[in-house]
Amino acid sequence: MVAQSDFIITTQNLTKTYGRKPVVDRLNLAVPRGSICGFLGSNGAGKSTTIKLLLGLVKPSSGVGTVFGKDIVRDSIAIRERVGFLAQAPYFYGYLTARETLQFVASFFFKGSRAAIAARIEELIELVGLSGKADRPVRGFSGGERQRLGIAQAAINDPELIILDEPAAALDPLGRRNVLQILERFRGQSTVFYSTHILDDVQRVSDMVAILERGRLVAQDTIDQLLSGDRNLFSITVRGDGRTVCDRLKRVPWVKKTITTEVGVLGVEHHTTKLQVQVTNPNAAETELLRLVMADPTIIVTQFGRISYDLEDVFVDLVERELNHEQ
């Protein structure tokens, strides 16, 4: 049982309706404290509206939510004081330098001496890779540099939670890589909750993922568990009589199904057989499956591993399942 205090964001049936159309529909979200959580969904899925609900920028039509255990409606001001936020299209005064921009933001959110503020600004300028441009006007910044400055201003008060709305959506591959590297640097310091429609970004940096489609949460899990799926499949390639391996595995209680494919036939001792094993207990399989197969001295294992999936495959599968369910 996971304690409520282990989650920095929670929602229960959170709903936002415009007219008769639910933009966020009975959302039950749970973001673990200390995680980097990718909030994944296609354009128009309801990600930005969810972020506005969490920050108290719009009021829910029904349902409840908490951030830091505080109610998102009743305690919205107290929540925003502790959250670093980057909007999807941040605006900066072009005549200010990056350093002046951070000084301006710090005057609202950072509590400390002038020396402490200067040290924090210098730390963030270094962290987001703007050391060489800290004293140049922002009007000359590229899109990627503006996003890095935006992340720095979101983190100025060393927040427990950083919320970013599509931080890399409009960037080229190099700019996206730079932003993801910055997000990675917050690991162990702040919880990061960021929305995106770019699947590859989530797979590269996140340890948690929540998938939204048409306002509904269709999946929420660790990235490793989501990629392995509920199939819990292992792949084994053996040289020798694969039938004996299959018969032995059928007697194991946590083996649900075994599919064999003969890859090559050059006499029984030179058979090459590929086995796909579906299990109900992946932890037991990871520690015992290979040992069970290798217990037969006539069998040589040439390949063993858990089958994982690309996030795009998982995303398409889940979204299609949700759309079919609605029909």
Secondary structure, 3 states (H helix, E strand, C coil): CCCHHHEEEEEEEEEEEECCEEEEEEECCEEECCCEEEEECCCCCCHHHHHHHHCCCCCCCEEEEEECCEECCCCHHHHHCCEEEECCCCCCCCCCEHHHHHHHHHHHHCCCCHHHHHHHHHHHHHHCCCHHHCCCEHHHCCHHHHHHHHHHHHCCCCCCEEEEECCCCCCCHHHHHHHHHHHHHCCCCCEEEEEECCHHHHHHHCCEEEEEECCEEEEEEEHHHHHHCCCCEEEEEEECCHHHHHHHHHCCCCEEEEEEEEEECCCHHHCEEEEEEEECCHHHHHHHHHHHHHCCCCCEEEEEEECCCCHHHHHHHHHHHHHHHHC
